[in-house]
Amino acid sequence: MTICTSSFNGLGRAQAKALGHPELPIAVIPHPFGFRSRAEVHDIATRCVDDINQLLCEAVSSSAPAAVSAVERATLVEAPADFDEFYDFALARRWSDGLPLVPPTAERVERMLRHTRRAPDDVVASIAPAYGAATVERIAINAVMAGCAPELLPVLIAAVEAIVVPKFNLQSVQATTNPAAVWIIVNGPIAEKLGINGGGNCLGSGSRANATLGRAMRLIQQNIGGAYPRETDHATHGQPGKYTFCCAENEAVSPWEPLSVERGYAPDASTVTVVAALGTWSMNTHAKDKDDLLRIIADTMTFPAGSDFVHTGGEPWLILAPEHAQVLKRDGLSKIDVKRRLWEQARLAGSRLSAKDFARTQDARRAELGQIGPDTLLSISLRPEDIGVIVAGGVGAHSTYVPNCGNSRSVTCEIKP
């Protein structure tokens, strides 16, 4: 059986159906708990325990889920030719993210498929929480709807492979109340070849490749993975990055090795890295020496509402502006030096957390830090190496802090034809 709160009942039902057990018993507990006292929570538990015991004792037919049949090719659907009518048609079928879509005609999908050697019915991944089969063709269909140029398909396929690696924890990323969005970072020669922007305004508008790759990923998460807003995607507010979040690293101006090389790939390899990003935080500083600059960045990273400190240490990310990276390099720091300095400085006293979060942290990080008191300095990650650093952007003294969804870890995959 499954136990969930009333707000997550829909997700529990959808998940049970996706896993082949639509009749799985679910014990539903009233939501929320956040503002209730310990006594009130105890009272709720007392009222619910009889229901839970009854469900546990009832005989439930537990036939094994039916064997998965071969994944069929996409079927043709008659759709309106008129732009406005197709817009409404797609919205009614929950294909859209709310923005207009490019109709995925057979001709457009076939043109997209010509840019990969993989067969259309090849299953690239199974996407949580609905565990839909992401075939090459279905990925191509969502890429067409997002407006991707056909040559972007191999990049998107690699990104889909990356999000299902267990340490990325896609199930949590898709269903969390956090505003988690999949941020795609592209490295290697393919970024320049396909016009994926890593320079000025790389997280903003103006680049078809950036905009459509990020948007296609969101459509895949929804249309194949079943992450429907307010149903299985429970983000409290969400964020604009859930529409699209993609950039390249600006390797040409970076003073250090690119992210792909740092992660063991050859300098001429092209890769995608996926990060469960919670948003962006602009850091505008004209600090001109390494000590001053790192102090300001570390201070910005240490905010008490960040989930990195509460759980087991996170994986925070920095997008350093080229000007800031050059200051650090000029003053003799390598990328790992930067990470080590920030890891030492980006520490938060336990007393800065709320009382409830402090209690959670005392339990969650006891094995790592021992007894945690109000004066204990909490590290932002388990190790300096867990801090992600890329160099991107254009002119100006503006770097960006990207908090990460606490229980997810980034994944890098090579882009292949």
C-alpha positions as CSV (number, residue, x, y, z in Angstrom):
1,M,0.0,0.0,0.0
2,T,0.9,3.7,-0.3
3,I,0.5,6.5,2.2
4,C,0.2,10.0,0.9
5,T,-1.5,13.3,1.9
6,S,-4.7,14.4,0.2
7,S,-2.9,16.9,-2.1
8,F,-0.7,14.1,-3.5
9,N,-3.5,11.6,-3.9
10,G,-3.7,12.2,-7.7
11,L,0.0,11.6,-8.0
12,G,-0.3,8.4,-6.0
13,R,-3.1,7.1,-8.2
14,A,-1.3,8.1,-11.4
15,Q,1.9,6.4,-10.2
16,A,0.2,3.2,-9.2
17,K,-1.5,3.0,-12.6
18,A,1.8,3.7,-14.4
19,L,3.5,0.9,-12.5
20,G,0.8,-1.6,-13.4
21,H,-1.1,-1.6,-10.1
22,P,-4.2,0.7,-10.6
23,E,-6.0,-0.9,-7.6
24,L,-3.1,-0.4,-5.2
25,P,-4.6,0.7,-1.8
26,I,-3.7,4.3,-0.9
27,A,-4.2,5.6,2.6
28,V,-4.9,9.4,2.4
29,I,-3.9,11.7,5.2
30,P,-5.2,15.3,5.4
31,H,-2.8,18.0,4.0
32,P,-1.0,20.2,5.0
33,F,1.2,19.5,8.1
34,G,3.4,22.7,7.8
35,F,1.5,24.9,10.3
36,R,0.2,22.1,12.6
37,S,1.5,21.6,16.2
38,R,3.0,18.3,17.3
39,A,-0.2,17.5,19.2
40,E,-2.4,18.2,16.1
41,V,-0.2,15.9,14.0
42,H,-0.4,13.2,16.7
43,D,-4.2,13.5,16.7
44,I,-4.3,13.2,12.9
45,A,-2.1,10.1,13.1
46,T,-4.4,8.5,15.7
47,R,-7.5,9.1,13.5
48,C,-5.7,7.7,10.4
49,V,-4.1,4.6,12.0
50,D,-7.3,2.5,11.9
51,D,-7.8,3.2,8.2
52,I,-4.1,2.2,7.5
53,N,-4.4,-1.0,9.6
54,Q,-7.6,-1.9,7.7
55,L,-6.0,-1.4,4.3
56,L,-3.0,-3.5,5.4
57,C,-5.2,-6.3,6.5
58,E,-7.5,-6.4,3.6
59,A,-6.9,-9.0,0.9
60,V,-5.8,-7.3,-2.2
61,S,-5.4,-9.0,-5.5
62,S,-1.8,-8.5,-6.4
63,S,-1.5,-9.9,-9.9
64,A,1.7,-9.0,-11.6
65,P,1.5,-6.1,-14.1
66,A,1.0,-7.1,-17.6
67,A,4.1,-7.6,-19.7
68,V,5.0,-4.4,-21.6
69,S,4.2,-4.9,-25.3
70,A,6.4,-3.6,-28.0
71,V,6.2,0.2,-28.3
72,E,4.1,1.2,-31.2
73,R,4.9,3.9,-33.7
74,A,3.0,7.2,-33.3
75,T,-0.5,7.3,-34.9
76,L,-1.7,10.1,-37.2
77,V,-4.4,12.3,-35.7
78,E,-6.6,14.6,-37.8
79,A,-5.9,18.1,-36.6
80,P,-7.1,21.6,-37.6
81,A,-4.9,23.4,-40.2
82,D,-5.9,26.9,-38.8
83,F,-3.3,28.3,-36.4
84,D,-5.8,29.4,-33.7
85,E,-7.8,26.2,-34.0
86,F,-4.7,24.0,-33.6
87,Y,-3.6,26.1,-30.6
88,D,-6.9,25.3,-28.9
89,F,-6.8,21.7,-30.1
90,A,-3.4,21.1,-28.5
91,L,-4.4,22.8,-25.3
92,A,-7.5,20.6,-25.0
93,R,-5.3,17.5,-25.3
94,R,-2.8,18.7,-22.8
95,W,0.0,18.6,-25.4
96,S,1.0,22.2,-24.8
97,D,2.9,24.1,-22.1
98,G,0.5,27.0,-22.6
99,L,2.4,28.5,-25.5
100,P,1.6,27.9,-29.2
101,L,3.0,24.7,-30.8
102,V,4.4,23.8,-34.2
103,P,2.0,21.1,-35.6
104,P,4.0,17.8,-35.6
105,T,3.1,16.8,-39.1
106,A,4.4,13.5,-40.5
107,E,6.7,15.4,-42.9
108,R,8.2,17.6,-40.1
109,V,8.8,14.5,-37.8
110,E,10.4,12.6,-40.6
111,R,12.7,15.5,-41.4
112,M,13.7,15.5,-37.7
113,L,14.4,11.8,-37.7
114,R,16.8,12.0,-40.5
115,H,19.3,13.6,-38.1
116,T,19.9,10.5,-36.0
117,R,21.0,7.0,-36.8
118,R,18.7,5.5,-34.2
119,A,15.5,3.8,-35.2
120,P,12.2,5.7,-34.6
121,D,10.9,2.9,-32.3
122,D,14.1,2.7,-30.3
123,V,13.3,3.4,-26.6
124,V,15.7,5.9,-25.2
125,A,14.3,6.1,-21.7
126,S,11.3,5.6,-19.4
127,I,10.2,9.0,-18.1
128,A,8.9,9.3,-14.5
129,P,6.4,9.7,-13.0
130,A,4.1,8.1,-15.6
131,Y,7.0,6.0,-17.0
132,G,6.1,6.7,-20.5
133,A,8.4,5.2,-23.2
134,A,10.5,8.0,-24.7
135,T,11.1,6.5,-28.2
136,V,13.3,8.4,-30.6
137,E,10.1,9.2,-32.6
138,R,8.2,10.6,-29.6
139,I,11.2,12.7,-28.6
140,A,11.2,14.0,-32.2
141,I,7.5,14.8,-32.1
142,N,8.0,17.0,-29.0
143,A,11.1,18.6,-30.5
144,V,9.0,19.6,-33.6
145,M,6.2,21.0,-31.4
146,A,8.8,23.0,-29.4
147,G,10.2,24.5,-32.7
148,C,13.6,22.7,-32.7
149,A,15.7,22.7,-35.8
150,P,16.1,19.1,-37.0
151,E,19.8,19.0,-36.3
152,L,19.1,19.5,-32.5
153,L,17.6,16.0,-32.1
154,P,20.8,14.2,-31.0
155,V,21.4,16.9,-28.3
156,L,17.8,16.3,-27.0
157,I,18.2,12.5,-27.1
158,A,21.4,12.8,-25.0
159,A,19.6,15.1,-22.5
160,V,16.8,12.6,-22.2
161,E,19.3,9.8,-21.5
162,A,20.8,12.0,-18.8
163,I,17.6,12.8,-16.8
164,V,16.8,9.2,-16.2
165,V,20.2,8.3,-14.6
166,P,19.2,7.4,-11.0
167,K,21.3,10.1,-9.2
168,F,19.4,12.8,-11.1
169,N,16.3,11.6,-9.2
170,L,13.8,12.5,-12.0
171,Q,10.8,11.2,-10.0
172,S,11.4,13.8,-7.3
173,V,12.3,16.6,-9.7
174,Q,9.0,16.0,-11.6
175,A,6.7,15.8,-8.6
176,T,8.3,18.1,-6.0
177,T,6.8,21.3,-4.5
178,N,10.1,22.9,-5.3
179,P,10.3,25.0,-8.5
180,A,12.7,22.5,-10.1
181,A,13.4,22.9,-13.8
182,V,15.8,20.9,-16.0
183,W,18.7,23.1,-17.0
184,I,20.6,21.8,-20.0
185,I,24.2,22.8,-20.4
186,V,25.9,22.1,-23.7
187,N,29.7,21.7,-24.1
188,G,31.9,20.9,-27.0
189,P,32.1,21.7,-30.8
190,I,28.4,21.0,-31.3
191,A,27.4,24.2,-29.4
192,E,29.1,26.5,-31.9
193,K,28.0,24.3,-34.8
194,L,24.3,24.5,-33.9
195,G,24.3,28.0,-32.6
196,I,23.7,27.2,-28.9
197,N,24.4,30.5,-27.1
198,G,26.9,30.6,-24.3
199,G,27.6,34.3,-24.6
200,G,25.6,37.4,-23.8
201,N,22.0,36.8,-22.7
202,C,22.6,33.0,-22.8
203,L,19.8,32.3,-20.3
204,G,17.5,34.8,-22.0
205,S,15.8,35.4,-25.4
206,G,17.3,35.6,-28.8
207,S,18.6,32.0,-29.5
208,R,16.3,29.5,-31.3
209,A,18.5,26.6,-30.2
210,N,18.5,27.6,-26.5
211,A,14.8,28.4,-26.4
212,T,13.6,25.3,-28.2
213,L,15.9,22.7,-26.6
214,G,14.8,23.8,-23.2
215,R,11.2,23.9,-24.2
216,A,11.3,20.4,-25.9
217,M,12.7,19.0,-22.6
218,R,9.7,20.4,-20.7
219,L,7.2,19.0,-23.3
220,I,8.9,15.6,-23.0
221,Q,8.6,15.7,-19.2
222,Q,4.9,16.5,-19.5
223,N,3.8,14.6,-22.6
224,I,5.8,11.4,-22.1
225,G,6.6,11.6,-18.4
226,G,3.1,12.7,-17.3
227,A,4.3,15.7,-15.2
228,Y,1.1,17.8,-15.5
229,P,0.9,21.0,-13.5
230,R,-1.3,20.8,-10.4
231,E,-1.8,17.1,-11.0
232,T,1.5,15.2,-10.8
233,D,3.8,18.3,-11.0
234,H,3.2,19.9,-7.5
235,A,5.5,22.9,-7.8
236,T,4.1,25.5,-5.3
237,H,4.9,28.4,-7.7
238,G,7.1,26.9,-10.5
239,Q,9.4,29.3,-12.3
240,P,9.9,30.7,-15.8
241,G,12.8,28.2,-16.3
242,K,10.1,25.4,-16.5
243,Y,9.3,26.8,-20.0
244,T,12.9,26.6,-21.1
245,F,16.3,26.6,-19.5
246,C,19.3,25.9,-21.7
247,C,22.7,27.4,-22.5
248,A,26.2,26.5,-23.7
249,E,29.3,27.1,-21.7
250,N,31.4,29.9,-23.2
251,E,34.5,27.8,-23.6
252,A,36.2,30.3,-25.9
253,V,36.6,32.9,-23.1
254,S,36.9,30.6,-20.1
255,P,40.3,30.5,-18.4
256,W,39.8,26.9,-17.2
257,E,38.9,23.5,-18.7
258,P,35.3,23.2,-19.7
259,L,32.7,21.2,-17.7
260,S,32.9,18.3,-20.1
261,V,36.6,17.9,-19.8
262,E,36.4,18.3,-16.0
263,R,34.0,15.3,-16.1
264,G,36.3,13.1,-18.0
265,Y,35.4,13.7,-21.7
266,A,37.8,14.4,-24.4
267,P,38.3,18.1,-25.4
268,D,36.7,17.4,-28.8
269,A,33.7,15.6,-27.4
270,S,30.2,17.2,-27.3
271,T,28.1,16.7,-24.2
272,V,25.0,17.7,-22.4
273,T,24.7,18.2,-18.6
274,V,21.3,18.3,-16.9
275,V,20.8,20.1,-13.6
276,A,17.7,20.3,-11.4
277,A,17.8,24.1,-11.1
278,L,15.6,26.0,-8.6
279,G,16.1,29.4,-10.3
280,T,18.7,32.1,-10.9
281,W,20.1,34.7,-8.6
282,S,22.0,37.6,-10.1
283,M,25.3,38.5,-8.4
284,N,26.3,42.0,-9.6
285,T,29.7,42.9,-8.0
286,H,32.7,44.9,-9.2
287,A,35.1,43.3,-6.8
288,K,38.5,43.3,-8.4
289,D,40.5,40.8,-6.4
290,K,39.9,37.1,-5.6
291,D,39.3,37.5,-1.9
292,D,36.7,40.2,-2.2
293,L,35.0,38.5,-5.1
294,L,34.8,35.0,-3.4
295,R,33.6,36.6,-0.2
296,I,30.6,38.2,-2.0
297,I,29.7,35.1,-3.9
298,A,29.9,32.9,-0.8
299,D,27.8,35.3,1.1
300,T,25.1,35.2,-1.6
301,M,25.1,31.4,-1.6
302,T,24.4,31.2,2.1
303,F,20.7,32.0,2.5
304,P,18.7,30.1,5.2
305,A,15.8,29.1,3.0
306,G,18.1,27.1,0.7
307,S,17.5,23.4,0.7
308,D,21.2,22.8,0.3
309,F,21.8,23.3,4.0
310,V,18.8,21.4,5.4
311,H,19.2,17.9,3.9
312,T,22.5,16.3,3.3
313,G,24.4,19.1,1.5
314,G,23.5,20.0,-2.1
315,E,25.0,20.6,-5.4
316,P,24.9,24.4,-5.9
317,W,25.9,25.9,-9.3
318,L,27.7,29.1,-10.4
319,I,27.6,30.6,-13.8
320,L,30.7,32.9,-13.6
321,A,30.8,35.9,-15.9
322,P,33.9,35.9,-18.1
323,E,35.1,39.1,-16.2
324,H,34.8,37.4,-12.8
325,A,36.5,34.2,-14.0
326,Q,39.4,36.3,-15.4
327,V,39.8,38.0,-12.0
328,L,40.0,34.7,-10.2
329,K,42.4,33.2,-12.8
330,R,44.6,36.3,-12.8
331,D,45.0,36.0,-9.0
332,G,46.2,32.4,-9.4
333,L,43.1,30.3,-8.8
334,S,42.2,27.1,-10.7
335,K,38.6,26.0,-10.9
336,I,39.1,23.5,-8.0
337,D,40.7,26.3,-6.0
338,V,37.6,28.3,-6.5
339,K,35.4,25.4,-5.4
340,R,37.5,24.8,-2.2
341,R,37.5,28.5,-1.2
342,L,33.8,28.7,-1.7
343,W,33.1,25.5,0.2
344,E,35.1,26.8,3.2
345,Q,33.3,30.2,3.1
346,A,29.7,29.4,2.1
347,R,28.7,28.1,5.5
348,L,25.6,28.8,7.4
349,A,25.2,28.8,11.2
350,G,22.4,26.5,12.4
351,S,20.8,29.3,14.3
352,R,19.9,31.1,11.0
353,L,17.5,28.2,10.0
354,S,13.9,28.2,11.1
355,A,13.2,26.1,14.2
356,K,11.5,23.4,12.1
357,D,14.3,23.3,9.5
358,F,16.9,23.2,12.2
359,A,15.3,20.1,13.7
360,R,15.2,18.5,10.3
361,T,18.9,19.3,9.7
362,Q,19.9,17.9,13.1
363,D,18.5,14.5,12.0
364,A,19.4,14.6,8.3
365,R,23.1,15.7,8.8
366,R,24.0,14.0,12.1
367,A,26.0,11.2,10.4
368,E,28.0,13.8,8.5
369,L,28.5,16.5,11.1
370,G,27.8,14.9,14.4
371,Q,25.8,16.8,17.0
372,I,24.5,20.0,15.4
373,G,23.9,23.1,17.6
374,P,23.0,26.7,16.9
375,D,26.6,27.6,16.3
376,T,27.4,24.7,14.0
377,L,28.5,25.9,10.6
378,L,26.7,23.9,7.9
379,S,28.5,23.3,4.7
380,I,26.6,23.9,1.4
381,S,27.7,20.6,0.0
382,L,29.4,17.4,1.2
383,R,32.6,18.1,-0.8
384,P,34.1,21.1,-2.6
385,E,33.8,19.1,-5.8
386,D,30.0,19.1,-5.5
387,I,29.9,22.8,-6.3
388,G,29.3,23.2,-10.1
389,V,31.1,26.0,-11.9
390,I,30.8,27.0,-15.6
391,V,31.9,30.2,-17.4
392,A,29.2,31.7,-19.6
393,G,27.7,35.0,-20.5
394,G,28.9,38.2,-22.1
395,V,30.3,41.5,-20.9
396,G,29.6,42.9,-17.5
397,A,30.3,42.1,-13.8
398,H,27.2,39.8,-13.4
399,S,27.6,36.2,-12.3
400,T,24.6,34.0,-11.5
401,Y,24.0,31.6,-8.6
402,V,21.8,28.6,-9.5
403,P,20.5,26.7,-6.4
404,N,20.0,23.0,-7.0
405,C,17.1,20.8,-6.0
406,G,18.6,19.2,-2.8
407,N,18.2,15.5,-3.5
408,S,19.2,15.6,-7.2
409,R,22.7,15.4,-8.7
410,S,23.6,16.6,-12.2
411,V,24.4,14.1,-15.0
412,T,26.6,14.5,-18.1
413,C,26.1,12.4,-21.2
414,E,27.9,12.5,-24.6
415,I,26.0,13.6,-27.7
416,K,26.1,10.9,-30.3
417,P,24.6,10.7,-33.9
